Every structure is written in structure tokens, then in C-alpha cells.
């Protein structure tokens, strides 16, 4: 195919199977930086999930069909490149939008702004689109699209003043709001008649005839705000009731919390749902763990250890360490000013789902820090699981370890291997539990704790008989 200079709106067929979209601009004083990216869209013009966005914080699509190759600077010209293997695209993908975002200014401040389409093998120039801009901070330079079974390229040249976040939102990406990037999450105050914090009637028909031991008093509990202390007391009582129902009265355990921080979880963080989940899990640790502490991890593309959650520090822990307030999805990978002691810069964690990495890290922690009590891992995720073989391998290897893995799905349906682990053969004991809920914020505490603790006691018995405990 002969190289061609294109005007806005023009299109041409793409004869190469692997192409590179190269964004270029001239360097100079006061010229901002820019970043190339790509969105993989279906026929509906939307991404399937946040994994269909390839950019500097997520440089490779799971299909390996689209990769962000990064920047080069030669003779006063900077380029940033995205490579697309049209042969490897999944059948559902019918359009690749080639985007860019300006960092530290607008595209109108850049000269020589050009999008070139190259044959990835020969580096031959297939098309050139010289673009004009004014106040835009995000830009769609062009797009690759499928038409009658053949791939074509169109010069678009559409700008956005709302930045890459605004552009991506139009195509279905879950975006952390800039206005909340520095705001602390609020701790939801449960109203007196909230269905998620019910009282336990003295003669509840679901409670056993013999009253279970009351909730344990944990050091630091008296320091909590009054409303939080009341919620915690009711919840610890319900945890004790649930343990008694399942024949686990008096059981102790080390409790570890794992929180999904992938991009698709954004709305659950912004709505305060994850904050509320952490507070509800603190009651499990308070009742099961001798010191009421809970180790915690977060994960997306990479895992990150969070500071231990001590009960008396719960309000500050929620403010500092639940993801909202620490990540604006489209900010560059550089230290955010104002991080407080112990906070994790969430941009280093990324937005993709890599459950197997955090599972391996938790396993290492348990091996390196043995405890007399077994370990209960409470693992919250909204799905998007795709590393099925790796996850299964980690959890099969963990069968001989004193860990029970309780996975909780938060609304989505693509949980992959997690849904099948209960029925996998070839394990001496069943070391994994899984259940999913459409909206955990509406699930009453009694039902949540019953489901959360239903398989753990049976595993304790089986692991003891197998010599694992």
C-alpha cells in the first residue's frame, strides 16, 4: 500500500496484518508531554470492560493483540506508539480507537502533531495524518475499523477538553472522578433501622437454642466513634451467632482481607460500598482474631500490602487506605503529592485483574509468619477473572497450607475458575469457598456472615483430620 497524506474524515484500506500507530510532535520550551493509547470497541461502540483500554498504566491487552510500546526521542521529535495485531483481535472487537492525552498543557501548544500508520514489520509508512488542535487535552487521532470483513483506517482528529478520562468515559470506561482524588471516603452511618445492621432478637428463630458466647471485647474498641462502636457490637454478636450455627463456637483465626482495586471496581469505591464492606469485615476479625487485627492487601495489575487494620484505628484506616482518594485512573505514574505515611500510590497497582499475584503474596506471608491459629482470607472481587490456570495452580498448591480462601463476588458474572473451585477434584480438602451477590450493600448482616462463614468450620475439621492443621 502506498503512503498517503490524509485529511480529516478520510479513510483507506489497511493491507498489513500488524500495524503501528505512531503519534509524533516537536519538542520545545513549554511544549507539554503526550501519551498514546487505544480503546478496543465492540459493534456497539463500547468497551467490554476496563481491560479494553491500553495505555501507559496498562500497556498490554490480555489478548496480546494491542500493545503500548512507549516513547522515543530523536532529533527533537518525540513519538509514542501503539501496535495492533489485527489477526489476533478477538472476534467481538470491531474497532480500535487511537487516542492521545496531553500532560501539562493542551494539544494546541504542540507543533508538528502527526499520527502515522506504519507496517510493523517493514516500518513502511501506510498513512499520515497531520492534525490541528487548540485547547484540547485529549484527542482521537484515528481509528481502525472492520468493514465487510476488511480492516480500514480513518483519520478522525476529534478533541476533548475534558482530558483522557472524559474521552474514555464516552466509550464505557469506569473513571475515578478527579474531584474525589483527594477527598477521603466517608464512613457510611447506618440508620437505626438499616437492614444491614439488624439487632439480634433474644429469641430469634434462626439462632440456636443455646446462646452463643457474646462478642469479644477488643483493645481500642472504646476509642471508636459512638455510632461505629454500636454497629461493631451488633455485628460481632451476629458473627458469634453465625459461628455457633456452623458448629464453630470459640474458633479463632488470623483474618486477612484482600480488596480488588481493578478499574471496574471504581463505582463501588466511589459509592462507599467498599468502605462499608471493610467495616463489616472488621467485625469478623474482632470476633475471630485474638487481637482483633486484620492484615490487608489490595490488587489489580500488581498486589500491594496495606497497613494492618487495628480496630481502634478503623476510621483513619478507612480514610487513608481504601482506594478512593488515592487513585485517579488516568494520572501518570509519578508520586502523588501529599501521600500520608503508609498509603499506597494506587497508580503503581494499575487497573487489570491479576488475582494470582496477590494470592501468591498472601501465601508467602503466611509461610513466613506462622501462627497457631488457621488463616481465613476474605477476598472481594467484582469479577473480570481471566488468569484461570494461574489462579487454579496457586490455590491447588495452597491446599496443604493452613489457609481457607473465601471469595466474595460483587455483582459481575465473569468469575472464571473461582466459581468452579468448590467442585474441582484432586484436592485432599476443599480449601476454597465462593459466593456472589448482586448488591452487597443491601445484603443484611445475618445473611452476609452466614454465607461468609458457612464453609470455614467444615474446612477446619477436614484440615485437622488431614494433618494440615
C-alpha positions in Angstrom: 0.0 0.0 0.0 1.4 3.4 -1.0 1.8 6.0 1.8 -0.9 8.7 1.8 -1.3 12.0 3.5 -4.9 12.1 4.8 -7.4 14.8 5.6 -9.8 14.8 8.5 -12.6 12.2 7.9 -10.7 10.3 5.1 -10.3 6.6 5.1 -8.4 3.9 3.4 -8.0 0.1 3.5 -5.2 -1.5 5.6 -3.3 -4.1 3.8 -0.9 -5.0 6.7 -1.8 -7.5 9.4 0.3 -5.8 12.1 0.4 -2.1 12.2 1.8 0.6 14.4 0.1 3.9 15.2 2.8 6.5 15.9 1.9 9.8 17.5 4.6 12.4 16.9 5.2 16.0 17.9 8.1 18.5 18.0 9.9 19.2 21.3 10.4 22.7 22.5 10.1 25.1 25.5 6.7 25.0 27.1 5.6 22.0 25.0 3.6 19.5 27.1 4.2 15.8 27.0 1.6 13.4 25.4 0.7 9.8 25.7 -0.8 7.5 23.1 -3.4 4.9 24.0 -6.1 2.7 22.4 -9.6 1.6 23.1 -10.9 -1.8 21.9 -14.6 -1.5 21.0 -17.4 -3.9 20.1 -20.0 -3.3 17.4 -21.9 -1.3 20.0 -19.1 1.2 20.1 -18.3 0.4 23.8 -15.5 -1.4 25.6 -16.5 -4.7 27.2 -14.6 -3.8 30.4 -11.7 -1.6 31.6 -9.3 -4.2 30.3 -10.1 -3.0 26.7 -8.2 0.2 27.4 -4.5 0.1 26.6 -2.3 2.9 27.9 0.8 3.7 29.9 -0.6 2.2 33.1 -1.9 -0.9 31.3 0.4 -1.4 28.3 -0.8 -4.8 27.0 -4.2 -6.1 26.3 -5.0 -9.6 27.6 -5.3 -10.9 24.1 -1.8 -9.5 23.3 -3.3 -8.0 20.1 -2.7 -4.4 21.3 0.4 -3.1 23.0 1.6 0.3 24.1 5.2 0.4 23.0 6.2 3.7 24.6 8.2 6.8 23.7 11.3 7.6 21.6 13.0 10.9 21.2 15.1 11.5 18.1 16.4 14.8 16.7 13.9 17.0 18.6 10.9 14.9 17.8 9.0 12.7 20.3 7.0 9.7 19.3 4.7 7.4 21.3 3.5 4.2 19.6 0.7 1.7 19.9 1.0 -1.6 18.0 -2.1 -3.6 16.8 -2.0 -7.2 15.5 -5.2 -7.3 13.5 -5.0 -11.1 13.2 -5.1 -11.6 17.0 -8.0 -9.4 17.8 -10.9 -11.2 19.5 -14.0 -11.6 17.2 -16.0 -9.2 19.4 -13.6 -6.3 18.7 -14.6 -4.4 15.6 -13.0 -1.0 16.2 -9.7 0.3 17.7 -9.8 4.0 18.6 -6.3 5.5 18.6 -6.2 8.2 21.3 -3.8 10.6 23.0 -3.7 12.7 26.1 -1.7 15.8 26.9 0.2 16.0 30.1 1.0 19.5 31.4 -0.8 21.5 28.7 -3.0 21.3 25.6 -2.5 19.9 22.2 -2.7 23.4 20.8 0.7 24.1 22.3 2.3 21.3 20.3 3.7 21.7 16.8 4.1 19.0 14.2 1.3 16.9 15.7 1.1 13.9 13.4 -0.4 10.4 13.5 1.3 7.9 11.2 0.2 4.4 10.4 3.2 2.1 9.8 3.6 -1.6 8.8 5.1 -3.1 11.9 7.3 -5.4 10.0 8.8 -3.2 7.3 8.2 0.1 9.1 6.8 1.4 5.8 4.5 4.4 6.2 1.0 3.5 5.2 -0.8 6.7 6.1 0.0 10.1 7.6 -2.5 12.5 9.3 -1.3 15.9 10.2 -3.6 17.3 13.0 -4.6 20.7 14.2 -5.6 21.4 17.8 -6.4 24.3 20.2 -7.5 23.8 23.8 -8.0 20.0 23.7 -6.3 17.9 26.4 -7.4 14.6 24.8 -7.6 13.6 21.2 -8.8 10.8 18.9 -6.3 10.8 16.1 -7.7 8.0 14.1 -9.4 4.6 14.2 -9.0 1.1 12.8 -12.4 -0.4 12.0 -13.8 -3.5 10.4 -16.0 -3.1 7.3 -17.3 -6.0 5.3 -14.6 -8.3 6.7 -11.7 -5.9 5.9 -9.8 -3.5 8.2 -9.7 0.1 7.3 -8.1 3.3 8.8 -9.9 6.6 9.3 -8.4 10.0 10.2 -10.6 11.4 12.9 -9.0 14.4 14.6 -11.6 14.9 17.4 -10.6 16.7 20.5 -11.8 16.7 24.1 -11.3 19.5 26.6 -12.2 17.1 29.5 -9.0 15.0 29.1 -8.5 11.3 28.6 -10.9 10.5 31.4 -13.7 12.3 29.6 -12.9 10.7 26.3 -12.7 7.2 27.8 -15.9 7.7 29.7 -17.8 8.1 26.4 -16.7 4.6 25.4 -17.7 2.9 28.7 -14.5 3.0 30.8 -15.1 3.3 34.6 -13.3 6.5 35.6 -12.3 7.7 39.1 -13.6 11.3 39.5 -10.9 13.9 39.8 -12.9 15.7 42.4 -12.7 12.7 44.7 -9.0 12.1 44.1 -8.0 14.0 47.2 -11.2 13.5 49.2 -11.4 11.0 51.9 -14.1 8.4 51.7 -16.9 8.9 54.1 -17.8 6.2 56.5 -21.5 5.4 56.0 -23.5 5.9 59.1 -26.0 3.1 59.4 -29.5 4.4 60.4 -31.2 2.9 63.3 -33.4 0.7 61.2 -30.8 -0.1 58.5 -31.3 -3.6 57.0 -27.6 -4.2 57.0 -27.2 -3.7 60.8 -30.1 -5.6 62.4 -30.4 -6.3 66.0 -30.4 -9.9 67.1 -33.7 -10.8 68.9 -33.3 -12.7 72.1 -35.5 -15.5 70.8 -34.5 -15.3 67.1 -35.9 -18.4 65.3 -32.6 -18.7 63.3 -30.4 -18.7 66.4 -29.5 -22.0 68.2 -31.4 -22.7 71.4 -28.2 -22.4 73.5 -27.0 -18.8 73.3 -23.5 -18.5 71.8 -20.8 -16.7 73.7 -21.1 -12.9 73.5 -18.9 -10.7 71.3 -15.2 -10.4 72.4 -14.0 -7.0 73.6 -11.0 -5.9 71.7 -8.4 -3.3 72.8 -9.0 0.0 71.2 -12.7 -0.6 70.6 -13.6 2.1 73.1 -11.8 4.7 71.0 -14.2 4.3 68.1 -17.0 6.9 67.4 -20.2 6.0 69.2 -22.2 5.1 66.0 -19.3 2.9 64.7 -18.9 1.2 68.1 -22.7 0.4 68.2 -22.5 -1.1 64.6 -19.5 -3.1 65.5 -21.1 -4.5 68.7 -24.2 -5.7 66.8 -22.1 -7.2 64.0 -19.7 -9.0 66.4 -22.8 -10.5 68.0 -24.1 -11.7 64.6 -20.7 -13.2 63.7 -20.8 -15.1 67.0 -24.3 -16.4 66.1 -23.2 -17.5 62.6 -20.2 -19.3 64.0 -22.4 -21.1 66.5 -24.8 -22.1 63.8 -22.0 -23.8 61.9 -20.5 -25.5 65.0 -17.5 -23.2 65.3 -18.2 -21.6 68.7 -14.9 -20.4 70.2 -12.9 -20.9 67.0 -10.0 -18.4 66.5 -8.3 -17.5 63.2 -5.9 -15.0 61.7 -8.1 -12.9 59.3 -6.6 -11.4 56.1 -8.6 -9.0 53.9 -8.0 -8.8 50.1 -9.6 -6.0 48.1 -9.9 -5.8 44.3 -8.8 -2.4 43.1 -9.2 -3.0 39.3 -10.7 -0.3 37.2 -14.2 -1.9 37.1 -14.4 -1.5 40.9 -14.4 2.3 40.7 -18.1 2.8 41.2 -18.1 0.5 44.2 -15.3 2.6 45.8 -16.9 6.0 44.9 -20.3 4.9 46.4 -18.7 4.0 49.7 -19.7 0.3 49.2 -16.1 -1.0 49.7 -15.6 1.2 52.7 -18.7 -0.3 54.3 -17.5 -3.9 53.4 -14.2 -3.2 55.2 -16.1 -2.0 58.3 -18.3 -5.1 58.2 -15.2 -7.4 57.8 -13.6 -5.7 60.8 -16.3 -7.3 62.9 -15.2 -10.7 61.6 -11.6 -10.1 62.7 -12.7 -8.7 66.0 -14.6 -11.9 66.8 -12.2 -14.4 65.3 -8.8 -12.9 65.9 -7.3 -12.8 69.4 -6.0 -9.2 68.9 -8.7 -8.0 66.5 -6.2 -7.0 63.9 -6.5 -7.8 60.2 -3.8 -7.9 57.6 -4.8 -6.4 54.3 -3.9 -6.4 50.6 -5.2 -4.6 47.6 -4.5 -5.7 44.0 -5.1 -5.0 40.3 -2.2 -5.4 37.9 0.1 -5.7 40.9 -0.6 -6.6 44.6 0.2 -4.2 47.4 0.3 -4.8 51.1 -1.7 -2.3 53.1 -1.0 -1.4 56.8 -2.6 -3.8 59.3 -6.1 -2.7 60.3 -6.2 -2.3 64.1 -9.7 -1.9 65.4 -9.2 1.3 67.3 -7.8 2.9 64.2 -10.7 1.9 61.9 -11.9 5.4 61.0 -8.4 6.6 60.0 -7.7 3.3 58.2 -10.8 3.7 56.1 -9.9 7.3 55.2 -6.3 6.5 54.3 -6.3 3.0 52.8 -9.5 2.3 50.9 -8.7 3.0 47.3 -10.9 6.0 46.7 -8.8 9.1 47.4 -5.6 7.5 46.2 -6.1 6.9 42.5 -7.3 8.9 39.6 -7.1 6.3 36.8 -5.6 8.4 34.1 -2.9 10.3 36.0 0.6 9.4 35.1 2.8 7.1 37.0 4.6 9.6 39.3 4.4 10.1 43.0 1.3 11.9 44.1 2.0 14.8 46.4 0.5 14.6 49.9 0.6 10.8 50.3 0.5 10.1 54.1 2.6 7.6 55.9 1.7 4.0 54.9 -0.5 5.0 51.9 -0.1 3.1 48.7 0.2 5.1 45.5 -2.5 3.2 43.6 -1.2 4.1 40.2 1.6 1.6 40.8 -1.1 -1.1 41.4 -2.8 -0.5 37.9 -6.3 -1.5 36.9 -6.1 -5.0 35.4 -7.1 -8.3 37.2 -4.1 -10.3 38.3 -5.6 -12.3 41.2 -2.8 -15.0 41.1 -0.2 -12.4 42.1 -1.9 -11.4 45.3 -2.7 -15.0 46.2 1.0 -15.9 45.9 1.9 -12.9 48.1 -0.6 -13.8 50.8 0.7 -17.4 50.7 4.3 -16.2 51.2 3.2 -14.0 54.1 1.5 -16.9 55.9 4.5 -19.2 55.4 7.0 -16.6 56.6 4.8 -15.7 59.6 3.4 -18.9 61.0 0.6 -18.6 63.6 -1.0 -21.1 66.0 -4.5 -20.4 64.5 -5.5 -21.1 60.9 -5.8 -18.3 58.4 -9.1 -17.1 56.9 -8.7 -15.0 53.8 -11.7 -12.8 52.9 -11.2 -12.0 49.2 -13.5 -9.4 47.5 -13.7 -9.0 43.7 -16.2 -7.9 41.1 -15.0 -10.5 38.5 -13.2 -10.0 35.3 -11.2 -13.1 36.1 -9.1 -14.3 33.2 -5.9 -15.9 34.7 -7.8 -19.1 35.3 -4.9 -21.6 35.0 -2.6 -19.5 37.2 -5.2 -18.9 39.9 -6.1 -22.6 40.0 -2.4 -23.6 40.3 -1.9 -21.2 43.2 -5.0 -22.5 45.1 -4.3 -26.2 44.4 -0.8 -25.7 45.8 -2.2 -23.9 48.8 -4.3 -27.0 49.8 -1.5 -28.2 52.1 -1.3 -24.8 53.8 -3.3 -23.7 56.9 -5.4 -21.2 54.8 -9.0 -21.1 53.9 -9.8 -18.8 50.9 -13.3 -17.3 51.0 -14.0 -15.4 47.8 -17.0 -13.0 47.5 -18.2 -11.8 44.1 -19.5 -8.2 44.0 -22.1 -8.3 41.2 -20.4 -9.2 38.0 -20.7 -12.7 36.4 -17.3 -13.4 35.0 -15.6 -15.1 37.9 -13.9 -17.8 35.9 -12.2 -20.6 37.9 -13.4 -19.2 41.2 -16.9 -20.5 40.6 -15.6 -24.0 39.8 -13.1 -24.4 42.7 -15.6 -26.0 45.0 -16.1 -28.9 42.6 -12.5 -29.4 41.5 -11.3 -32.9 42.1 -7.8 -34.0 43.2 -7.6 -32.0 46.4 -7.3 -33.6 49.8 -9.5 -30.9 51.3 -11.8 -28.2 49.8 -9.8 -25.0 50.8 -11.9 -22.5 48.8 -15.4 -21.0 49.2 -17.2 -18.7 46.8 -20.5 -16.9 46.5 -21.6 -13.8 44.6 -24.2 -11.1 45.4 -25.8 -8.6 43.1 -25.5 -5.7 45.6 -23.7 -6.4 48.9 -24.8 -3.1 50.3 -28.4 -4.5 50.5 -27.4 -7.9 52.0 -28.3 -7.9 55.7 -25.5 -8.7 58.1 -27.0 -12.0 59.3 -27.1 -13.4 55.8 -23.7 -12.0 54.9 -22.0 -13.5 57.9 -23.8 -16.8 57.4 -22.7 -17.1 53.9 -19.2 -15.8 54.6 -18.6 -18.4 57.4 -20.6 -21.4 56.1 -17.6 -23.4 54.8 -14.8 -22.3 57.0 -15.7 -24.5 60.0 -16.0 -27.6 57.8 -12.6 -26.9 56.4 -11.1 -26.6 59.9 -12.4 -30.1 60.7 -11.2 -31.6 57.4 -7.8 -29.9 57.5 -7.4 -31.2 61.1 -8.2 -34.7 60.1 -5.8 -34.4 57.1 -2.9 -33.2 59.4 -2.8 -29.8 57.7 -3.7 -28.0 60.9 
